[in-house]
Amino acid sequence: MNKKSIFFAAILLGLISCCDDNQTQITTLSDSFCICNQGYYGAIGQQCQQCSQGTTSGSPNQYPNTSIGYCKYCLQNYFMSKSAPKPGGRRFLLTESPATCNPCPQGSGNSSGPVSAGDETQCNTCQPNYFMTAGVSNTQAAQCSPCLLNSGNQGVNTAGDQSQCNQCKDNFYMTALAQQGQSAQCSPCPPNSYNSAPNSVGFCTCFDSFAIPLSATQNSCVCQSGYVGNVATVKGQNGCYQCGNNQFISGNKCVTCANGSTVNKDLTGCTCSDTSDGTIAWSSNTNICQCKPNYYGSPDKASQGYSGSCKLCPQGSTSQAGSKTADQCSKSSSDNTNPTSKSLSLIISNSILISFIFIIFY
């Protein structure tokens, strides 16, 4: 490998980040460093630690975040009661400390975390799903109360009443709009559905796009007519599906129509192609096209609109249902009696009669 190749290989290796998940690689003209990400601190080359509760550090593109003293900002919805001493280099690491940040009082908050010391008046808004009963004062944070009846909002920054709770929380749908002094009225979504319009009166939407739309009369997610399966339990998926060609719906399954039959438009059953005399009407119990008793033929091979698949057995003969050929038609047992047997029976009867007459006269 020549010197030029070694030079470019070194540059390439320098561009490949070996930083861990909580670090960002910062590259200068002379070197490359792994700096702790926002919300973390730690000496270069060491593992990063998360800032203490309520505090955060700055962007690694602006601050080295090498010590806990860089955790000098408060997170959103916290107020700063004490600022962090200015980081003073490696020799002051043992004396450095983060800012002191406290959670805002119930439901109150702010749009961004404070960067300098103050008091709870830094909490001048209400967090989502709270309404403001009184604004921030010289000594007190905004007064916020939780929304009722599963209503909510995206947060407010002015004083008002319960009507500030003008939408529904996740997995609830609106049955009545908010009005003066009263929050929106919300009811829970049925299983396997979500609220796609939290700001307006309506119904939840089933996860499965092939489910029957929810309404005042449809309060559960089930597959539409013509679909089978089980509705999806995850948003964006479909568990309902249509049956294939010439299949009908039986319970929650797709079943192929019997040979010689076609599926009905409502997909609830089939109809034999040959509906003429001699053909048994299609039944879901058997799902077969066959001839009636005393007929023979193959309606299972008939095309739609064809007639006469089943022919009547010859006079004096019978057949069972489903018979296909003429030789399955047979004469009744009385017609098939052996002539010899008939003569023998007649001789016996005559002998008995002569014997009876003889006894009477002799």
Backbone torsions as a table, in degrees:
resi	resn	phi	psi	omega
1	MET	NA	126.9	-178.9
2	ASN	-78.9	172.9	-175.5
3	LYS	-63.4	-36.5	-179.0
4	LYS	-64.6	-41.6	179.5
5	SER	-64.8	-40.8	179.2
6	ILE	-63.6	-38.7	-179.3
7	PHE	-63.1	-48.1	-178.9
8	PHE	-69.3	-32.3	177.2
9	ALA	-65.2	-38.2	179.0
10	ALA	-64.9	-41.0	177.8
11	ILE	-63.3	-43.1	-179.6
12	LEU	-61.9	-43.9	179.5
13	LEU	-64.6	-33.6	179.1
14	GLY	-69.3	-27.4	179.6
15	LEU	-81.7	-18.4	179.2
16	ILE	-78.5	118.9	-175.1
17	SER	-75.5	133.5	173.5
18	CYS	-113.8	16.4	-179.8
19	CYS	-72.7	152.8	177.4
20	ASP	-85.0	-175.3	-172.1
21	ASP	-64.4	-25.2	-176.6
22	ASN	-100.7	20.3	-178.2
23	GLN	-131.4	157.1	174.7
24	THR	-125.1	136.2	179.9
25	GLN	-82.6	125.2	176.2
26	ILE	-111.3	121.6	-176.9
27	THR	-110.8	128.8	175.7
28	THR	-111.3	-176.8	179.4
29	LEU	-66.1	-28.0	-174.6
30	SER	-110.3	-16.1	-174.3
31	ASP	-159.2	176.7	177.9
32	SER	-136.9	134.6	-176.2
33	PHE	-127.8	154.8	171.6
34	CYS	-105.1	110.1	-178.1
35	ILE	-103.7	140.5	179.3
36	CYS	-62.5	139.3	180.0
37	ASN	-69.3	169.6	176.3
38	GLN	-59.4	133.1	-177.7
39	GLY	95.8	-3.3	-178.6
40	TYR	-132.0	164.2	175.2
41	TYR	-147.4	160.9	178.1
42	GLY	160.6	148.3	179.7
43	ALA	-64.3	149.5	179.4
44	ILE	-60.4	130.9	-179.6
45	GLY	90.2	-3.1	178.8
46	GLN	-116.5	167.7	-179.0
47	GLN	-70.1	141.5	-178.6
48	CYS	-83.2	144.1	177.3
49	GLN	-112.6	147.5	179.1
50	GLN	-77.3	141.5	177.2
51	CYS	-61.0	154.8	-178.6
52	SER	-64.7	164.6	-172.3
53	GLN	-53.1	131.1	175.8
54	GLY	84.6	-10.5	-178.4
55	THR	-109.2	163.6	177.7
56	THR	-153.0	157.1	175.1
57	SER	-98.0	176.5	-177.8
58	GLY	-89.6	-174.4	-179.8
59	SER	-67.9	136.2	178.8
60	PRO	-64.2	-14.5	177.1
61	ASN	-79.8	-11.3	-179.3
62	GLN	-117.8	-30.1	-175.1
63	TYR	-129.7	146.3	-179.9
64	PRO	-74.3	-22.4	178.3
65	ASN	51.1	40.8	-175.2
66	THR	-85.9	-12.3	-179.5
67	SER	-144.5	168.6	-177.9
68	ILE	-64.2	-20.3	177.9
69	GLY	-63.6	-18.0	177.7
70	TYR	-81.2	-6.4	173.4
71	CYS	-83.2	66.3	-169.2
72	LYS	-109.1	9.9	179.1
73	TYR	-118.8	157.7	175.7
74	CYS	-100.8	147.2	174.1
75	LEU	-72.1	165.1	176.2
76	GLN	-59.4	141.4	179.3
77	ASN	73.3	20.7	170.4
78	TYR	-121.9	153.7	171.5
79	PHE	-116.8	152.4	-174.6
80	MET	-99.5	114.6	178.0
81	SER	-92.1	-17.7	179.2
82	LYS	-154.4	132.0	-180.0
83	SER	-83.3	161.1	179.1
84	ALA	-83.7	139.7	173.8
85	PRO	-59.6	146.3	-179.2
86	LYS	-63.8	127.3	179.0
87	PRO	-54.1	134.0	-174.4
88	GLY	-117.2	22.4	179.0
89	GLY	96.6	178.0	-171.7
90	ARG	-60.7	-35.1	-175.4
91	ARG	-72.9	-12.0	-179.3
92	PHE	-105.5	10.5	-175.0
93	LEU	-57.1	-38.9	-175.9
94	LEU	-69.0	-22.4	-177.8
95	THR	-101.3	-6.1	-179.3
96	GLU	-74.2	151.3	-179.6
97	SER	-148.8	157.1	179.9
98	PRO	-81.0	172.7	171.8
99	ALA	-65.3	158.4	175.6
100	THR	-102.0	113.8	-176.5
101	CYS	-120.1	133.8	-178.0
102	ASN	-119.6	146.3	177.7
103	PRO	-63.0	141.7	174.8
104	CYS	-62.8	149.9	177.6
105	PRO	-56.7	167.8	-170.7
106	GLN	-41.0	116.4	172.9
107	GLY	75.9	-14.1	-179.6
108	SER	-84.0	164.5	-179.0
109	GLY	-170.2	-155.7	178.4
110	ASN	-154.3	165.2	-176.6
111	SER	-78.0	-24.5	176.1
112	SER	-152.1	153.9	-177.7
113	GLY	-66.3	141.6	178.8
114	PRO	-64.2	152.7	178.4
115	VAL	-116.2	-1.0	178.3
116	SER	-142.1	162.4	-175.8
117	ALA	-68.1	148.6	178.1
118	GLY	-168.8	-144.8	178.1
119	ASP	-138.5	-165.7	-173.9
120	GLU	-69.6	-6.9	174.7
121	THR	-68.7	-9.5	172.2
122	GLN	-69.3	-12.5	178.3
123	CYS	-94.1	85.1	-170.0
124	ASN	-109.5	8.0	176.9
125	THR	-130.1	173.6	172.1
126	CYS	-107.7	140.9	179.6
127	GLN	-72.6	164.3	178.1
128	PRO	-52.2	140.8	178.1
129	ASN	74.0	21.5	172.0
130	TYR	-128.1	148.8	172.9
131	PHE	-114.7	155.3	-172.1
132	MET	-98.6	119.5	177.9
133	THR	-91.3	-23.0	177.4
134	ALA	-155.8	139.6	-179.8
135	GLY	-75.5	172.1	179.4
136	VAL	-64.1	143.7	177.5
137	SER	-116.3	-171.8	-179.9
138	ASN	-67.4	-22.2	-175.3
139	THR	-128.5	0.0	-169.9
140	GLN	-139.3	142.9	177.0
141	ALA	-69.1	166.3	174.0
142	ALA	-57.6	144.1	-179.6
143	GLN	-95.8	119.5	-173.4
144	CYS	-126.7	140.2	178.1
145	SER	-123.4	148.0	-178.5
146	PRO	-69.6	144.0	174.2
147	CYS	-65.8	149.3	-176.4
148	LEU	-108.3	169.0	173.1
149	LEU	55.0	37.1	176.5
150	ASN	64.4	18.0	174.6
151	SER	-86.0	171.2	-179.6
152	GLY	-167.0	-167.6	177.3
153	ASN	-163.9	-176.2	179.0
154	GLN	-98.7	12.7	-176.6
155	GLY	102.0	146.7	-179.1
156	VAL	-132.9	158.7	-180.0
157	ASN	-128.9	11.9	175.3
158	THR	-132.7	156.0	-179.0
159	ALA	-72.4	146.7	179.7
160	GLY	-166.6	-145.1	178.6
161	ASP	-136.4	-163.7	-175.8
162	GLN	-62.2	-19.4	179.7
163	SER	-65.8	-12.2	173.4
164	GLN	-67.9	-17.1	176.0
165	CYS	-86.9	76.5	-167.6
166	ASN	-104.9	14.0	174.7
167	GLN	-142.8	175.5	-178.1
168	CYS	-104.1	149.9	176.5
169	LYS	-68.2	168.6	177.5
170	ASP	-56.5	140.9	177.3
171	ASN	69.6	20.8	172.7
172	PHE	-130.9	149.2	178.2
173	TYR	-120.6	155.9	-172.2
174	MET	-89.7	128.8	175.9
175	THR	-104.9	-17.4	177.1
176	ALA	-154.8	140.0	179.8
177	LEU	-70.0	156.6	173.5
178	ALA	-68.1	145.8	174.9
179	GLN	-139.5	172.5	-173.4
180	GLN	-52.5	122.4	178.2
181	GLY	79.8	1.7	-176.5
182	GLN	-140.4	136.3	179.9
183	SER	-78.1	169.6	172.4
184	ALA	-62.1	149.6	178.5
185	GLN	-99.2	126.7	-172.9
186	CYS	-130.6	144.2	177.8
187	SER	-125.1	153.6	-177.5
188	PRO	-68.5	142.6	174.8
189	CYS	-69.2	146.4	173.8
190	PRO	-63.5	162.0	176.9
191	PRO	-55.2	147.2	175.9
192	ASN	66.2	31.8	176.5
193	SER	-142.4	169.6	179.8
194	TYR	-145.7	165.2	179.5
195	ASN	-93.2	110.7	-178.0
196	SER	-90.3	-9.3	-179.4
197	ALA	-140.0	74.8	-174.4
198	PRO	-67.9	-12.4	-175.6
199	ASN	-99.7	2.3	-176.4
200	SER	-139.0	158.1	177.7
201	VAL	-68.3	135.4	-179.5
202	GLY	171.9	-153.1	-177.4
203	PHE	-130.7	164.3	177.9
204	CYS	-72.8	166.9	-179.8
205	THR	-116.0	129.8	179.0
206	CYS	-67.2	145.5	175.7
207	PHE	-56.9	-39.2	-174.7
208	ASP	-85.2	120.8	-178.3
209	SER	-70.1	-12.7	178.3
210	PHE	-101.1	15.4	175.7
211	ALA	-88.7	157.7	176.4
212	ILE	-65.7	130.3	179.3
213	PRO	-57.9	139.5	179.6
214	LEU	-73.0	146.1	-177.8
215	SER	-156.9	-172.1	178.9
216	ALA	-64.5	-25.9	-179.2
217	THR	-105.9	-9.8	179.2
218	GLN	-120.3	100.9	-173.4
219	ASN	-111.9	21.1	175.4
220	SER	-146.8	155.1	-178.8
221	CYS	-89.3	112.0	176.1
222	VAL	-134.5	159.3	-177.9
223	CYS	-65.8	146.2	176.9
224	GLN	-64.6	162.8	174.7
225	SER	-60.9	134.5	-177.6
226	GLY	91.8	0.3	178.7
227	TYR	-122.1	151.2	176.7
228	VAL	-128.3	177.8	-179.5
229	GLY	104.8	-168.0	178.6
230	ASN	-118.2	134.3	-177.1
231	VAL	-57.5	149.2	-178.6
232	ALA	-63.9	143.6	177.6
233	THR	-103.6	3.1	179.6
234	VAL	-129.8	135.0	-179.4
235	LYS	-60.8	136.3	177.9
236	GLY	90.8	-1.9	178.2
237	GLN	-113.0	166.3	177.8
238	ASN	-129.2	127.9	175.9
239	GLY	-107.1	-15.0	177.7
240	CYS	-88.1	142.1	179.9
241	TYR	-147.2	155.5	179.6
242	GLN	-84.0	151.5	175.9
243	CYS	-72.6	161.0	-179.5
244	GLY	-79.2	-174.0	-177.8
245	ASN	-61.3	129.9	177.1
246	ASN	58.6	40.6	175.5
247	GLN	-119.1	145.8	176.4
248	PHE	-114.1	163.0	-177.0
249	ILE	-93.8	124.2	177.2
250	SER	-124.3	105.6	-174.3
251	GLY	67.5	-113.8	178.4
252	ASN	-120.8	30.2	-178.7
253	LYS	-131.2	159.4	174.1
254	CYS	-99.9	129.4	-179.1
255	VAL	-125.5	134.0	-179.2
256	THR	-75.7	134.3	178.7
257	CYS	-62.5	150.1	-179.4
258	ALA	-63.9	157.4	173.8
259	ASN	-55.5	138.0	179.9
260	GLY	83.3	12.2	179.2
261	SER	-136.5	159.0	178.4
262	THR	-127.8	149.6	-177.3
263	VAL	-71.1	144.8	176.9
264	ASN	-75.5	160.1	-177.0
265	LYS	-61.4	-33.7	-178.5
266	ASP	-84.1	0.8	176.6
267	LEU	63.2	15.7	-179.2
268	THR	-91.9	-5.3	-179.8
269	GLY	-178.9	-168.9	-177.6
270	CYS	-129.5	168.6	175.4
271	THR	-133.0	130.8	178.1
272	CYS	-63.4	139.2	-178.5
273	SER	-61.2	-36.7	177.4
274	ASP	-99.9	111.9	-179.4
275	THR	-108.9	13.7	-178.0
276	SER	-74.7	171.7	179.5
277	ASP	-55.1	139.9	178.8
278	GLY	103.4	-21.2	179.9
279	THR	-96.7	130.8	176.9
280	ILE	-73.7	132.9	179.3
281	ALA	-61.4	142.0	-178.8
282	TRP	-58.7	141.0	178.7
283	SER	-135.9	139.5	178.1
284	SER	-66.3	-20.6	179.7
285	ASN	-69.1	-31.6	-177.0
286	THR	-113.3	-33.5	-176.4
287	ASN	48.5	60.3	-179.5
288	ILE	-152.9	146.4	173.9
289	CYS	-106.5	115.8	-176.3
290	GLN	-148.1	167.9	-178.2
291	CYS	-81.0	153.8	176.1
292	LYS	-71.7	165.7	172.6
293	PRO	-56.0	144.7	179.0
294	ASN	74.8	12.1	174.2
295	TYR	-126.0	162.8	173.9
296	TYR	-144.5	152.7	-179.7
297	GLY	151.7	-172.9	-175.0
298	SER	-131.1	73.5	175.9
299	PRO	-66.8	-15.0	177.9
300	ASP	-72.1	-8.6	178.2
301	LYS	-109.2	2.5	-176.2
302	ALA	-76.5	145.1	174.1
303	SER	-92.2	164.9	-174.1
304	GLN	-61.9	131.3	179.9
305	GLY	90.5	-7.5	-179.9
306	TYR	-76.0	149.5	177.8
307	SER	-137.1	160.5	177.5
308	GLY	84.3	22.8	179.2
309	SER	-68.3	-31.0	-177.7
310	CYS	-106.3	129.6	-179.7
311	LYS	-111.7	146.9	-179.3
312	LEU	-72.5	137.9	177.5
313	CYS	-62.1	153.4	177.8
314	PRO	-54.2	152.1	-176.8
315	GLN	-57.5	134.3	179.4
316	GLY	88.2	2.2	179.0
317	SER	-123.0	159.2	-177.1
318	THR	-132.8	165.5	175.8
319	SER	-149.0	162.5	176.9
320	GLN	-86.7	160.8	176.8
321	ALA	-59.3	137.4	178.3
322	GLY	92.5	1.6	179.2
323	SER	-65.1	140.6	-174.6
324	LYS	-111.7	-26.0	-176.1
325	THR	-126.5	159.8	-176.3
326	ALA	-63.7	-31.6	-177.9
327	ASP	-70.4	-5.4	174.2
328	GLN	-88.1	-3.1	173.1
329	CYS	-88.4	128.4	-177.2
330	SER	-130.2	148.9	179.1
331	LYS	-74.4	157.8	-179.2
332	SER	-68.8	157.4	-177.1
333	SER	-61.9	-30.2	-179.2
334	SER	-68.7	-32.3	-179.9
335	ASP	-81.6	-18.1	-175.6
336	ASN	-98.4	15.3	-178.1
337	THR	-68.2	138.0	-178.3
338	ASN	-66.6	128.9	179.8
339	PRO	-57.4	-36.5	179.1
340	THR	-61.4	-39.4	179.4
341	SER	-65.6	-38.7	179.4
342	LYS	-62.5	-43.0	-178.6
343	SER	-64.2	-41.7	-179.6
344	LEU	-63.3	-39.6	179.0
345	SER	-65.2	-38.4	-179.7
346	LEU	-66.7	-41.7	179.5
347	ILE	-62.0	-44.3	-179.2
348	ILE	-63.1	-42.5	-179.1
349	SER	-63.4	-42.8	-180.0
350	ASN	-65.5	-37.3	-179.6
351	SER	-64.8	-41.0	179.9
352	ILE	-64.9	-39.9	-179.1
353	LEU	-66.3	-43.0	-179.8
354	ILE	-64.8	-40.5	-179.7
355	SER	-63.2	-38.7	-178.3
356	PHE	-67.0	-40.5	179.5
357	ILE	-66.7	-40.5	179.6
358	PHE	-59.9	-42.6	-179.3
359	ILE	-64.9	-37.8	-177.5
360	ILE	-67.1	-43.1	-172.7
361	PHE	-91.8	-14.1	-178.9
362	TYR	-120.2	NA	NA
